[in-house]
Amino acid sequence: MLSYVDGYNVCQRGKSFPEMPAGKLMLNPIPNVPWTDIFVDFVMGLPEVQGYNAILFICDRFTKQVHIIPTTKETNSLGLACLY
């Protein structure tokens, strides 16, 4: 049975091999001034309200200030750049 598993291609592809740990986790650097390090997220799939069905979410990591901008999921990259 063991020789069958060792020679069977599907069993060999699914086998995981132990690896060395990746190393210590490093913290992200803390920003010193506002709006130099931001987090941007585009939330889609929302029900339509006043013609909008998506949200552009922008958050500053330093001040934790948030800008929530209503938009549509059909907005292209140029439109998102204008919203930003």
JOGI-V8015 format. One record per residue. N is the residue number from 1. RES is the residue in one letter. SS is DSSP state (H for helix, E for strand, C for the rest). NEAR is the number of other ideal C-beta (glycine too) atoms within 10 Angstrom. D_LAST is the distance of its C-alpha to the last C-alpha in Angstrom with 2 decimals. Layout:
((N | RES | SS | NEAR | D_LAST) (N | RES | SS | NEAR | D_LAST))
This chain:
((1 | M | C | 5 | 61.59) (2 | L | H | 6 | 59.79) (3 | S | H | 7 | 60.52) (4 | Y | H | 8 | 59.06) (5 | V | H | 11 | 55.75) (6 | D | H | 10 | 55.67) (7 | G | H | 9 | 56.20) (8 | Y | C | 11 | 53.96) (9 | N | H | 7 | 50.72) (10 | V | H | 8 | 48.62) (11 | C | H | 11 | 49.72) (12 | Q | H | 10 | 48.92) (13 | R | H | 7 | 45.34) (14 | G | H | 8 | 44.59) (15 | K | C | 9 | 46.15) (16 | S | C | 5 | 43.99) (17 | F | C | 4 | 45.20) (18 | P | C | 4 | 44.85) (19 | E | C | 6 | 42.55) (20 | M | C | 5 | 42.24) (21 | P | C | 5 | 39.53) (22 | A | C | 6 | 36.25) (23 | G | C | 6 | 36.67) (24 | K | C | 5 | 35.31) (25 | L | C | 5 | 31.81) (26 | M | C | 6 | 29.79) (27 | L | C | 5 | 27.32) (28 | N | C | 7 | 23.79) (29 | P | C | 8 | 23.80) (30 | I | C | 8 | 22.79) (31 | P | C | 14 | 20.19) (32 | N | C | 8 | 21.79) (33 | V | C | 9 | 19.02) (34 | P | C | 13 | 15.91) (35 | W | C | 12 | 12.40) (36 | T | C | 10 | 14.11) (37 | D | C | 15 | 14.22) (38 | I | E | 15 | 11.60) (39 | F | E | 10 | 12.02) (40 | V | E | 11 | 9.65) (41 | D | E | 9 | 11.53) (42 | F | E | 13 | 11.60) (43 | V | E | 13 | 14.63) (44 | M | C | 11 | 16.61) (45 | G | C | 7 | 20.15) (46 | L | C | 12 | 20.00) (47 | P | C | 6 | 22.38) (48 | E | C | 10 | 21.19) (49 | V | E | 8 | 20.78) (50 | Q | C | 6 | 20.33) (51 | G | C | 8 | 19.11) (52 | Y | E | 15 | 16.36) (53 | N | C | 17 | 17.29) (54 | A | E | 18 | 14.34) (55 | I | E | 14 | 11.87) (56 | L | E | 18 | 8.54) (57 | F | E | 14 | 9.72) (58 | I | E | 16 | 8.37) (59 | C | E | 15 | 11.55) (60 | D | E | 17 | 12.92) (61 | R | C | 16 | 16.27) (62 | F | C | 14 | 18.07) (63 | T | C | 11 | 17.76) (64 | K | C | 8 | 16.87) (65 | Q | C | 12 | 14.49) (66 | V | E | 10 | 12.36) (67 | H | E | 13 | 9.51) (68 | I | E | 10 | 10.38) (69 | I | E | 14 | 8.71) (70 | P | E | 14 | 11.41) (71 | T | E | 18 | 11.26) (72 | T | C | 12 | 14.03) (73 | K | C | 13 | 15.16) (74 | E | C | 8 | 15.87) (75 | T | C | 17 | 12.28) (76 | N | C | 8 | 12.41) (77 | S | H | 7 | 10.43) (78 | L | H | 8 | 9.89) (79 | G | H | 13 | 8.67) (80 | L | H | 14 | 6.11) (81 | A | H | 9 | 5.08) (82 | C | H | 9 | 5.42) (83 | L | H | 13 | 3.79) (84 | Y | C | 11 | 0.00))
